[in-house]
Amino acid sequence: MSDRVKTAVLPVAGLGTRVLPGAKTTPKNLLNIVDRPILSYIVEEARAAGIEHFVFIVGRGQGAIEDYFDSNPEIEGTLEAKGKLDILADVRRDLPKPGEMSFIRQMAPLGLGHAVWCARHVVGNQPFAVVLPDMLMMAKPPALAQAVAAYEKVGGNIVVVEAAPEGETNKYGIVALDGREGRLNRMTGMVEKPPLGTEPSNLLISGRYILQPEIFNILETQERGAGGEIQLTDGMFHLMKTQAFHALEYEGTTYDCGDKIGLLRANVAFALARPDLADAARKAITELL
Ligand code: UTP
């Protein structure tokens, strides 16, 4: 029986250049999808997978993330005094229990692999999840819970994947499989942005991982890869020489909120999925069209 996955690393220290200038003063993962920041959905997804400890890897100027997950006596007191208890409950919904969240500074955005490595002392010697908050997933059960269920079945390391849009495998990290049967398959490799026609499958790496702690030793000595960054995919490829990796094709829809149109699509999709807003959202969108 594998150790239970209790800790998630959430790297949020990237510069968010694709959603500038919005991301200049508001960390991109605090941008709203309807009425909540992206991170609110992500933390909810991780909780539903049994995560008890959230390790954020943050950059300079991202103190607003800690503030979002802290109580705000002025706002809460005013709402209480005015009897706006439904809004108060909504504001408090995302507050962690004491000690549930840790924040680590990545002093320079040297890449996702480097960001994950920054969590080594806090994670310690246990399997852990990595959740990329830009990738917002609408899924039942939530995407990370699907990954944890797969991990409980096969152990080792799990990489959540999904079909790339037709003709776009050259834009993503793509996995190679040892045969394909059902949604959970043993991996044999992965490649970043393969030229069209050379892709080993049509399955892109989606932004949810379950990893074993041995990845930290590999990331520690790893050279910079594509884009001059320390790449998590390079580290996983190395670990695959000694440990099993499975790709899980999860059931659900991903919205890339690190991209302008992805952010817009997520806003529309999540508004349409909200029972309290769906009718008004549909009306507004139809009028615009
Ligand atoms: P991305 O490359 O998608 O995010 O990294 P980015 O760098 O913020 O975006 P662009 O390309 O400039 O628009 C995937 C995830 O890894 C985090 C990012 O914050 C994002 O959540 N990341 C990336 C770090 O935490 N540190 C890094 O050095 C790089």
Boltz pocket constraint, residues with backbone or C-beta under 6 A from the ligand:
constraints:
  - pocket:
      binder: B
      contacts: [[A, 11], [A, 12], [A, 13], [A, 14], [A, 15], [A, 16], [A, 17], [A, 18], [A, 19], [A, 57], [A, 106], [A, 108], [A, 109], [A, 110], [A, 111], [A, 112], [A, 114], [A, 115], [A, 132], [A, 133], [A, 134], [A, 258]]
      max_distance: 6.0
